[in-house]
Amino acid sequence: MKATAKAHTNIALIKYWGKRDEALILPTNNSLSVTLDGFYTTTTVSYKPELTKDTFTLNDEVVVGEQYNRVTNFLNKVRDIAGKQLYAEVKSINAVPTAAGFASSASGFAALAAAATKAIGLSLTESELSRLTRQGSGSACRSIFGGFAEWQKGEMEDGSDSFAVPVAPKDHWDIRVAAVVLNAKMKKLSSRSGMKRTVETSPFFKGWVESIPSDLEAIKQGILERDFHKVGEVAEANCLKMHATTLGANPPFTYWLDTTMSVMQTVQELRSTGVPAYFTIDAGPNVKVLYLPQDEEKVLETLRNISGVTDVRLSRVGQGIKYLED
Ligand SMILES: O=C(O)C[C@@](O)(CF)CCOP(=O)(O)OP(=O)(O)O
């Protein structure tokens, strides 16, 4: 009763930002992401009859509190589906430089869902696995797939039709993502809390949701046609609209720091010199920059020279869930 799975993190090009149902983690809008090869989580789940509760270690450190509760609550869902009252030892290793500000919960919950279901004897389809993973962390449901994936919000109240579907495979298009790590340490609002406050209080939220369908259509067309300018422009504008909603929340907030804006402005200046590069930002100050392979050297050198940047981590398009031999 043991299994190991590896899942990669993903970066949203059309953001998930707002829930219509907190308990079931159902979104107000569809979102679309690219899975990255540079950042991943490997998780081993072993169900042991002698255990009287779940145990969880992350990078060999025992995890307790809120993070532990989210894992054991998730395992309760797996136990319900399997109809087995078994507790598990969960060991996760994150090859996601936490400082890079990546939501390692995306690769973390995808790897957990895959290993936990396989170890207990379930063999879910990718859609079933994505739908289950969504209940751990919304954005994680997109990491089941490699390449480009769209999380369809679904219409059903029970979330039975809310899961990700592949848009294009890993080898469809070799675009690159640079994760720009800033030296800032800020107590930030988690994405879960940030989107909750936004949904409940921001007058800009309605406009945000209304603008998604046309963004999605445009970016999917761009991906299929490998039109980098189109994909980049839509992704950058979508990110800016998402962050604009936070400024209208009550109380207002932003994830951006001065260094965040320096990177944003540098990327736009780079573009004006003819190098196609676009940024996107999630629930934190760090910036992810989209670029093409032929511009890697120029982009890397430019980003590294921005004051306040401590590291730039490069990624290619990554693959979906993989089960590893124990
Ligand atoms: O990834 C995106 O689409 C955009 C964000 O990263 C933020 F910019 C949201 C991630 O939210 P998540 O951590 O999945 O929330 P949960 O469902 O409350 O666990």
The ligand as a Gaussian input file, in Angstrom:
#p B3LYP/6-31G(d) Opt

LIG

0 1
 O       -2.486000      30.033000     -10.122000
 C       -3.398000      30.870000     -10.451000
 O       -4.283000      30.634000     -11.284000
 C       -3.403000      32.254000      -9.802000
 C       -2.960000      32.244000      -8.330000
 O       -1.714000      31.587000      -8.255000
 C       -2.786000      33.610000      -7.725000
 F       -2.304000      34.482000      -8.464000
 C       -4.050000      31.612000      -7.496000
 C       -3.635000      30.338000      -6.847000
 O       -4.627000      30.007000      -5.908000
 P       -4.506000      28.644000      -5.071000
 O       -3.249000      28.683000      -4.270000
 O       -4.665000      27.458000      -5.984000
 O       -5.764000      28.806000      -4.118000
 P       -6.615000      27.665000      -3.375000
 O       -7.547000      27.053000      -4.397000
 O       -7.374000      28.419000      -2.310000
 O       -5.639000      26.666000      -2.810000

